[in-house]
Each structure stands twice: as C-alpha cells, then as structure tokens.
Amino acid sequence: MIQIAGISSMATRQILADLAEHYERRSGCQVAFTSIGGVEAERRLRTGEVVDVVVLASKVMKRLEAEGCIMPGSCKDFAASGMAVAVRSGTERPSIGDEAAVKDATLSARAICYSTGPSGDHLKKLWEQWGIADRILQRAIQAPPGVPVGTVLGRGEADLGFQ
C-alpha cells in the first residue's frame, strides 16, 4: 500500500486529518500527518526528517525552501489561519471590538499567554506598534511549541490568551 507522510503545525491539524481521511477513502492510499508545534516541525525538517508533505506558515516554508529543506517551487498557499482571543474560565470577557479595546484588554490583564509562530510574532509586533511591549513582555508567557494557549489559561498561569 502506498503511504504519504506529512508534518504540520497544530493550526491545521483538524483540516488535514479530515482531508487525509477523505483522500484515504477515495484512493486507498494511507496518509499520516504528524501535527506538532511549528517550531518543532521546522527544527525536525532542518535536521533532515523526510516527509512527503509539509504544511507550515508561509514564512517558515519559504525559509526552509531557501535552505534546501523543501523542494524548490513546491510551496503553495493552503489556508489562512485566524487568531483567537481567550480568557480564563470564570473571568469576565473583555471588550475586543476594535484595536483600542484589544490594547486595553492586554494592558488590564494580570498575565498574557501567546502562541509561538506567526500569531505570536504578529502580537509582539502589535505591542511594539502600540508602544506597550516593554510593559507587556514582563507579564507575557509564550506557550511552549505544541501546547495550546488554552492549556496555559486553564492552569491559571494567565488570564488572557492569544492563539
């Protein structure tokens, strides 16, 4: 039986599992994705792990392609992944209706958790643009690769999270 192996970040794990199941039924070809933190996936590819399909953030894909870890010209956009904001259970939901409200919610939070990868990078850029990075980074926790921000919130280590 033909097998296809893939590696992806956690952001696309569910859609890839659904697509793999559908493809397996139609083709009879077995598809297995390892969905892990994007930082870990990048490290594994850079150190020589061989797979047939890679699904990571476009910035990471371009970097891996430039380094010769991915076949040149094979990168294609697959999906757009939004960012979610979460609060700890039992905590009042802050207003996040506009940029100013998100900034206020961030400044008001006791501790903030954010994810690795593109969404975390975007958030840190926003903090810089808003001129609050120095105040926020003192109480910000970056979730370890592959660990959902919600897990950190659930443990009570932060009360506002960005995934």
Beta strands, then each sheet from edge to edge (+ up, - down):
strand 1: 3-8
strand 2: 30-35
strand 3: 53-55
strand 4: 85-87
strand 5: 112-114
strand 6: 140-142
strand 7: 160-162
sheet 1: 2+ 1+ 3+
sheet 2: 4+ 7- 5- 6-
end
